[in-house]
Amino acid sequence: MLPAELLEDAPPLSDTGSGSRPPERTAPESDGEGRRPVPFDPTRFGLLAFLGTVSMLFVGFTSSLMLRRLSPDWQSLTAPGLLYFNTLALAASSACLEAARRRLRRFEMAGTRGLVYLTLALGLVFVGGQFLAWRSLAAQGIFLSTNPSSSFFYMLTGTHLLHLAGGLVWLALLVGRVRRMAIVPGTDALGLFALYWHFLGLLWLYLLVVLFVI
């Protein structure tokens, strides 16, 4: 028989049997009210943080524009007609992207591929239209340094186009995945890109209002 001192210091035996480990604790499946905890998505968080940074950048540009507009040498710029066509192309690309997401969730891969291709094509149309709009202004003798309003126009639309070009590279990679059937049907694998693309569409509308309406 063991001494009493050793018996007192011995760890308690598990109820699951001799030599077995205590059962591991598992994370709760709900929060007590029937709702499952939402897992943290670092990719989505990073994208939201990036979009917040871009938003602050354009807010800063807008503040500078509003202050500069109060100067007596400010000359308002007439919007090139191509900008409205470009706006329709960008809005149509967002609509096609949403349709592609619905097709993907319904396992309709052929329709998903066609709509993703169309989204990419309309994005390229927007880029081409922007270059044509700049060329139209240049033909009128309006360049980056012509006057303050043209400087802000080229700077704001150019910065927007730079971010949109990055989105097109991302979309081209998604096109490759769709062609290889590397996107799982029945999921919203295009959702993260859609967040970025729709943000750029809303940002473009915001720029039109700031440059030509306010």
C-alpha positions as CSV (number, residue, x, y, z in Angstrom):
1,M,0.0,0.0,0.0
2,L,1.2,3.5,-0.9
3,P,2.0,6.0,1.8
4,A,-0.7,8.6,2.5
5,E,1.5,11.4,1.4
6,L,1.9,9.9,-2.1
7,L,-1.8,9.3,-2.3
8,E,-2.6,12.9,-1.5
9,D,-0.2,14.2,-4.3
10,A,-1.3,11.8,-7.0
11,P,-3.4,13.3,-9.8
12,P,-7.0,12.3,-10.1
13,L,-7.8,9.5,-12.5
14,S,-9.9,10.2,-15.6
15,D,-13.4,8.9,-15.8
16,T,-12.7,7.6,-19.3
17,G,-10.7,4.7,-18.1
18,S,-7.2,3.9,-17.0
19,G,-4.4,5.4,-19.1
20,S,-6.7,7.4,-21.4
21,R,-6.5,11.1,-22.0
22,P,-9.3,13.5,-20.9
23,P,-11.6,14.4,-23.8
24,E,-10.5,17.5,-25.7
25,R,-12.6,20.5,-25.6
26,T,-14.2,21.5,-28.9
27,A,-15.3,24.9,-30.0
28,P,-19.0,25.6,-29.5
29,E,-21.1,25.2,-32.7
30,S,-23.2,28.2,-31.8
31,D,-23.2,31.3,-29.7
32,G,-26.1,30.2,-27.5
33,E,-28.7,31.9,-29.6
34,G,-28.6,29.5,-32.6
35,R,-26.0,31.5,-34.5
36,R,-22.8,29.9,-35.6
37,P,-19.7,32.0,-35.0
38,V,-18.4,33.6,-38.3
39,P,-14.8,32.5,-38.9
40,F,-12.2,35.2,-39.4
41,D,-11.2,35.6,-43.0
42,P,-7.7,37.3,-43.2
43,T,-8.0,37.7,-47.0
44,R,-11.3,39.5,-46.8
45,F,-10.0,41.6,-43.9
46,G,-6.9,42.6,-45.9
47,L,-9.0,43.6,-48.9
48,L,-11.3,45.7,-46.8
49,A,-8.3,47.4,-45.2
50,F,-6.9,48.1,-48.7
51,L,-10.2,49.6,-49.9
52,G,-10.4,51.7,-46.8
53,T,-6.9,53.1,-47.6
54,V,-8.0,53.8,-51.2
55,S,-11.1,55.6,-50.0
56,M,-9.0,57.8,-47.7
57,L,-6.7,58.6,-50.7
58,F,-9.6,59.8,-52.8
59,V,-11.1,61.7,-49.9
60,G,-7.8,63.6,-49.6
61,F,-7.9,64.3,-53.4
62,T,-11.4,65.5,-53.0
63,S,-10.6,67.9,-50.2
64,S,-7.7,69.4,-52.2
65,L,-10.0,69.8,-55.2
66,M,-12.7,71.6,-53.2
67,L,-10.1,74.0,-51.8
68,R,-8.5,74.6,-55.2
69,R,-11.9,75.3,-56.8
70,L,-12.3,78.4,-54.7
71,S,-9.3,80.1,-56.4
72,P,-10.1,82.8,-59.0
73,D,-8.2,81.0,-61.7
74,W,-10.3,77.9,-61.6
75,Q,-11.8,77.0,-65.0
76,S,-14.5,74.3,-65.1
77,L,-13.8,71.3,-67.4
78,T,-16.5,70.0,-69.7
79,A,-16.9,66.2,-69.5
80,P,-15.9,64.3,-72.6
81,G,-18.9,62.5,-74.0
82,L,-17.0,59.2,-73.9
83,L,-17.1,59.2,-70.1
84,Y,-20.8,58.4,-70.2
85,F,-20.2,55.4,-72.5
86,N,-17.4,54.3,-70.2
87,T,-19.8,54.5,-67.3
88,L,-22.3,52.2,-69.0
89,A,-19.6,49.7,-69.8
90,L,-18.4,49.6,-66.2
91,A,-21.9,49.3,-64.9
92,A,-22.6,46.5,-67.4
93,S,-19.5,44.6,-66.3
94,S,-20.7,44.7,-62.7
95,A,-24.1,43.3,-63.7
96,C,-22.4,40.5,-65.7
97,L,-20.2,39.7,-62.7
98,E,-23.2,39.3,-60.4
99,A,-24.9,37.1,-63.0
100,A,-21.8,35.0,-63.2
101,R,-21.8,34.5,-59.4
102,R,-25.4,33.3,-59.5
103,R,-24.6,30.9,-62.3
104,L,-21.7,29.5,-60.3
105,R,-23.8,28.9,-57.3
106,R,-26.2,26.9,-59.5
107,F,-23.5,24.7,-60.9
108,E,-23.9,26.3,-64.4
109,M,-20.3,26.4,-65.4
110,A,-20.8,27.2,-69.1
111,G,-22.9,30.2,-68.3
112,T,-20.3,31.3,-65.6
113,R,-17.5,31.2,-68.1
114,G,-19.3,33.2,-70.7
115,L,-20.3,35.9,-68.2
116,V,-16.8,36.1,-66.7
117,Y,-15.4,36.6,-70.2
118,L,-17.9,39.3,-70.8
119,T,-17.0,41.0,-67.5
120,L,-13.4,41.1,-68.6
121,A,-14.2,42.3,-72.1
122,L,-16.3,45.2,-70.7
123,G,-13.5,46.1,-68.3
124,L,-11.1,46.4,-71.2
125,V,-13.7,48.5,-73.1
126,F,-13.7,50.9,-70.1
127,V,-9.9,51.1,-70.2
128,G,-9.9,51.8,-73.9
129,G,-12.6,54.4,-73.5
130,Q,-10.6,56.2,-70.9
131,F,-7.6,56.5,-73.2
132,L,-9.8,57.7,-76.0
133,A,-11.3,60.3,-73.6
134,W,-7.8,61.6,-72.7
135,R,-6.9,61.6,-76.3
136,S,-10.0,63.7,-77.1
137,L,-9.0,66.3,-74.4
138,A,-5.4,66.3,-75.8
139,A,-6.8,67.1,-79.2
140,Q,-8.5,70.1,-77.7
141,G,-5.2,71.3,-76.2
142,I,-6.2,70.2,-72.7
143,F,-3.3,68.5,-70.9
144,L,-2.3,67.7,-67.3
145,S,-0.8,71.1,-66.8
146,T,-3.2,73.2,-68.8
147,N,-5.3,74.4,-65.8
148,P,-6.1,73.2,-62.3
149,S,-9.3,71.5,-63.3
150,S,-7.6,69.4,-66.0
151,S,-4.9,68.5,-63.6
152,F,-7.4,67.1,-61.1
153,F,-9.2,65.3,-63.9
154,Y,-6.2,63.5,-65.2
155,M,-4.9,62.7,-61.7
156,L,-8.2,61.3,-60.4
157,T,-9.2,59.3,-63.4
158,G,-5.6,58.1,-63.9
159,T,-5.4,56.9,-60.3
160,H,-8.8,55.2,-60.7
161,L,-7.7,53.5,-63.9
162,L,-4.5,52.2,-62.2
163,H,-6.6,50.4,-59.6
164,L,-9.0,49.1,-62.2
165,A,-6.0,47.7,-64.2
166,G,-5.0,45.8,-61.1
167,G,-8.6,44.5,-60.9
168,L,-8.4,43.3,-64.5
169,V,-5.2,41.4,-63.8
170,W,-7.0,39.7,-60.9
171,L,-10.0,39.0,-63.1
172,A,-7.7,37.5,-65.8
173,L,-6.4,35.0,-63.2
174,L,-10.0,34.1,-62.3
175,V,-10.7,33.5,-66.0
176,G,-7.9,31.0,-66.0
177,R,-9.3,29.2,-63.0
178,V,-12.8,29.1,-64.5
179,R,-11.3,27.6,-67.8
180,R,-9.5,25.0,-65.8
181,M,-12.6,24.2,-63.7
182,A,-10.5,25.1,-60.6
183,I,-13.4,27.0,-59.0
184,V,-15.7,24.8,-57.0
185,P,-19.3,25.0,-58.3
186,G,-22.0,25.9,-55.8
187,T,-19.7,28.4,-54.0
188,D,-19.3,32.1,-54.2
189,A,-15.6,32.0,-55.3
190,L,-16.0,35.3,-57.2
191,G,-17.3,37.1,-54.2
192,L,-14.1,38.6,-53.0
193,F,-13.3,40.0,-56.5
194,A,-16.8,41.3,-56.8
195,L,-16.3,43.4,-53.7
196,Y,-13.3,45.0,-55.2
197,W,-14.9,45.5,-58.7
198,H,-18.1,47.0,-57.4
199,F,-16.1,49.3,-55.2
200,L,-14.3,50.6,-58.3
201,G,-17.7,51.1,-60.0
202,L,-19.1,53.2,-57.1
203,L,-15.8,55.1,-56.9
204,W,-16.1,56.0,-60.6
205,L,-19.6,57.4,-60.1
206,Y,-18.3,59.4,-57.1
207,L,-15.5,60.9,-59.3
208,L,-18.0,62.0,-62.0
209,V,-20.1,63.8,-59.4
210,V,-17.1,65.4,-57.8
211,L,-15.5,66.5,-61.1
212,F,-18.6,67.6,-63.1
213,V,-21.7,67.9,-60.9
214,I,-20.7,69.6,-57.6
